[in-house]
Amino acid sequence: MSPEYRKQILKKLFWDRNIDPDYMLGLIDGKPELIPGERTDLYRRFLTSCDWYTLLQIFQIRQLRDELLDENVITRLYPKELIQRYRYARKILSE
């Protein structure tokens, strides 16, 4: 997926915040975060706002399993059904 398309998705996700799409794209790609916990908030926003197929387009399976579906991210989701859904997805990706 092109960086420009990824930036468009980030702009849509963060319509309520003035963000630098290049910085957020850097977070996705593993660059250090300026504010601790910012990557977790980014991942949480992705999980609550995007459908599964969009997530698969943006992230590699390894990154989905190890970072987005990390327990620290999942426990910050709401509602409880969403937590269960993503724990199940992590289990399937781990097999």
N, C-alpha and C positions, 0 to 999 in steps of 0.2 A: 504494500500500500504506500502511496506517495506521501511524502512529508506534508505537502499542501492539503491533502485530504484529511490527514490526521489532525492538522491545525484547525481545519473547518469543524471537525467533530469537537475538538477542545473548546472552540469558541462557542459552540452550541451548548455544551455541557456547563460552561462557566459564564452564561449570559448575565448572571447576576453579580459577577465580580470582574474587576478590571485586571485581567491576567496577561502575562506575556506568553503567547503560545509557544515560542521557542524555548522558554524556560521550562514550561510544562512538558513539552516534548522531550527535553533533556532529562527530566525526572523519569519519564517512561523508559528512556533508553539507558538509565542507570547512573546519570550524573549526580553528584552530591546535591542534597537539598539545602537551601539557605535557612529554612526554619524547620526544626525537628518536628516530625509528624506530618509534614506537608505531603509526602508521598502516600502515606496512609489515607489522608483525606482525598487525594486525587483518585486512588483506587476505589475508595468507598463510593465516590461520586460516579465512577464508571459502572460499578456493580449495581447501583440503584437506578441508573438512568439509561443504560444501554441494554439492548437485547443480546442474547448469547452470540448470535452470528456476527454482530458488530465487534464484540469483544474478540472473537476468533480472527477477525480481519486485522485488528490493531495489534494484538499481542500474540506472541508465540506460545505454544502449549506449555512449555517449561515455565515461562514467565507467569502465565495464568495460574498454574498449579502452585508455584513456589512463592509468588509475590502477591498477586491479587487475591488469591484464595487462602492467604495466610490467616491463621486463627485471629491474630490481632486486628485484621481488617474485617473479617467476617463478624466478629462479636460486636462491631460498631454499626451493624446494619439494622434496619427496622423495616418491616415487621418480622416477627419470629419465623414466619414461613420462609422468608427470604434467606435467613440464616441457615435453615435446614436445607433449602434448595442448593445453596452454594457449598455447604459441607458435603452434600451428596455428590455434587459435580467434582469437588476436589478428590473425593474417594475414587470416583470413576477414572479421573485423569491419572491417579497414582497407580492404578492397576496395570 
